[in-house]
């Protein structure tokens, strides 16, 4: 997972170390903390999307 994340520009890798395919249930604290941070970045125009 870490390796693949490094291949994706602007990715946020390995955000739920205790989660599985259902990290929203398995690793709720990390999942929602990082989701909220991502949404705030988008809202504040701080998110850098991949430009093509």
C-alpha positions in Angstrom: 0.0 0.0 0.0 2.8 2.4 0.8 4.6 1.5 -2.4 1.6 2.1 -4.5 0.8 5.4 -2.8 4.3 6.7 -3.6 3.5 6.1 -7.3 0.4 8.3 -7.2 1.1 12.0 -7.3 -0.4 14.0 -4.4 -1.6 10.8 -2.7 -2.1 10.6 1.0 -0.7 7.2 1.7 -1.2 4.7 4.5 -3.8 6.7 6.4 -5.5 3.8 8.2 -2.8 1.4 9.5 -5.3 -0.6 11.5 -8.0 -0.8 8.8 -8.9 -3.2 6.0 -11.2 -2.8 3.1 -13.7 -1.3 5.5 -11.4 1.2 7.3 -14.4 3.3 8.2 -15.4 0.5 10.6 -12.0 -1.1 11.5 -10.0 2.1 12.0 -12.5 4.8 12.6 -10.3 7.3 14.4 -7.7 7.4 11.6 -10.3 7.2 8.8 -12.4 10.1 9.9 -9.5 12.3 11.1 -7.9 12.0 7.7 -11.2 12.3 5.8 -12.0 15.6 7.6 -8.5 16.9 6.9 -8.9 16.1 3.2 -12.3 17.8 3.0 -11.0 20.9 4.8 -8.1 21.1 2.3 -10.5 20.9 -0.6 -12.8 23.5 1.0 -9.8 25.9 1.6 -8.4 25.3 -1.9 -5.3 23.7 -0.4 -5.8 20.4 -2.2 -3.5 19.9 -5.2 -5.2 17.6 -7.7 -3.3 15.9 -10.4 -3.4 18.2 -13.4 -3.5 16.7 -16.9 
